[in-house]
Amino acid sequence: MMEDLRNGYEDARSRVQGMTMGDPPDGENEGVGQIEGLIALGVATGAGLLARQMLQGGWRMALDREPPKNPSSHEVDWRDALLWGAVSGAVVGLVRIASRRGTSAAYNQWRR
C-alpha cells in the first residue's frame, strides 16, 4: 500500500515538473516548460495586440487616414500596403519576442 502511494506521488510529481520545468516532447523551445510557455504566449499575444493598436493610432495621427485593414486589397495603394506591412510586422514581431523573453525571465526569477 505504501509503495503504491509512493509510486503515485512520484508519478504526479514528475508530471507537474514536466509541465513547469521540462522541455516539450519535440525538443522545441528547450528549457521552457509548458506553464511558462503558456504564460509567455498569453503576454506576447496581449503585447502584440497592444502594439498593433498603438501603431494604428500612430498611423492615423501621422498620415491623417486609417491604416490599411487588408494590405493585399486592390483598393490599397502599394506604398501604403508595403509601408504598413513592413512597419507593423517588424514592430509587432519585436514586441512579441521581447515580451516572451521578459516573461520567461520574470517567471524563472519567480521560480527561484
C-alpha positions as CSV (number, residue, x, y, z in Angstrom):
1,M,0.0,0.0,0.0
2,M,2.8,2.5,0.9
3,E,4.6,1.5,-2.2
4,D,1.5,2.3,-4.3
5,L,1.2,5.7,-2.6
6,R,4.9,6.5,-3.2
7,N,4.6,5.5,-6.9
8,G,1.5,7.6,-7.3
9,Y,3.2,10.6,-5.7
10,E,6.4,10.2,-7.8
11,D,4.3,9.9,-11.0
12,A,2.3,13.1,-10.1
13,R,5.4,14.9,-9.2
14,S,7.2,14.1,-12.4
15,R,4.1,15.2,-14.4
16,V,3.9,18.5,-12.7
17,Q,7.7,19.0,-13.0
18,G,7.4,18.2,-16.7
19,M,4.7,20.8,-17.2
20,T,6.5,23.5,-15.3
21,M,10.2,22.9,-15.9
22,G,10.7,20.2,-18.5
23,D,11.1,20.5,-22.3
24,P,8.2,19.9,-24.6
25,P,8.3,16.4,-26.2
26,D,9.6,17.5,-29.6
27,G,12.5,19.5,-28.1
28,E,11.2,22.8,-29.3
29,N,11.9,25.7,-27.0
30,E,14.3,23.7,-24.9
31,G,14.3,24.7,-21.3
32,V,10.8,26.3,-21.4
33,G,8.1,24.3,-19.6
34,Q,4.5,24.2,-20.7
35,I,3.2,26.5,-18.0
36,E,6.0,29.1,-18.7
37,G,5.3,28.8,-22.4
38,L,1.6,29.4,-22.0
39,I,2.1,32.4,-19.8
40,A,4.7,33.8,-22.2
41,L,2.3,33.2,-25.1
42,G,-0.5,35.0,-23.4
43,V,1.6,38.0,-22.5
44,A,3.1,38.1,-26.0
45,T,-0.3,38.0,-27.6
46,G,-1.6,40.8,-25.5
47,A,1.6,42.9,-26.1
48,G,1.3,42.3,-29.8
49,L,-2.3,43.4,-29.9
50,L,-1.5,46.5,-27.8
51,A,1.5,47.3,-30.2
52,R,-0.8,47.0,-33.2
53,Q,-3.4,49.3,-31.7
54,M,-0.6,51.9,-30.9
55,L,0.7,51.6,-34.5
56,Q,-2.8,52.1,-35.9
57,G,-3.1,55.3,-33.7
58,G,0.3,56.5,-34.8
59,W,-0.6,55.9,-38.5
60,R,-3.8,57.9,-38.0
61,M,-2.0,60.8,-36.3
62,A,0.9,60.9,-38.7
63,L,-1.0,60.4,-42.0
64,D,-4.5,61.6,-41.1
65,R,-6.1,58.5,-42.5
66,E,-7.0,54.9,-41.5
67,P,-4.3,52.3,-41.8
68,P,-5.0,49.5,-44.3
69,K,-7.2,46.8,-42.9
70,N,-6.2,44.4,-45.7
71,P,-2.9,45.5,-47.3
72,S,-3.4,42.9,-50.1
73,S,-6.6,44.5,-51.3
74,H,-6.5,46.2,-54.7
75,E,-8.1,49.3,-53.1
76,V,-5.0,49.9,-51.0
77,D,-2.1,51.9,-52.5
78,W,1.1,49.9,-53.0
79,R,3.1,52.4,-50.9
80,D,0.7,52.2,-48.0
81,A,0.5,48.4,-48.2
82,L,4.3,48.0,-48.2
83,L,4.8,50.6,-45.5
84,W,2.1,49.2,-43.2
85,G,3.3,45.6,-43.7
86,A,7.0,46.4,-43.0
87,V,6.4,48.6,-40.0
88,S,3.6,46.6,-38.4
89,G,5.4,43.3,-39.0
90,A,8.7,44.5,-37.6
91,V,7.3,46.3,-34.5
92,V,4.8,43.6,-33.6
93,G,7.4,40.9,-34.1
94,L,9.9,42.7,-31.9
95,V,7.4,43.4,-29.2
96,R,6.3,39.7,-29.1
97,I,9.9,38.5,-28.9
98,A,10.8,41.0,-26.1
99,S,7.6,40.2,-24.1
100,R,8.2,36.5,-24.4
101,R,11.8,36.8,-23.2
102,G,10.8,39.2,-20.4
103,T,8.0,37.0,-19.3
104,S,10.3,33.9,-19.2
105,A,12.9,35.9,-17.3
106,A,10.4,37.0,-14.7
107,Y,8.9,33.5,-14.5
108,N,12.3,32.0,-13.9
109,Q,13.2,34.6,-11.3
110,W,9.9,33.9,-9.5
111,R,10.5,30.1,-9.6
112,R,13.8,30.6,-7.7
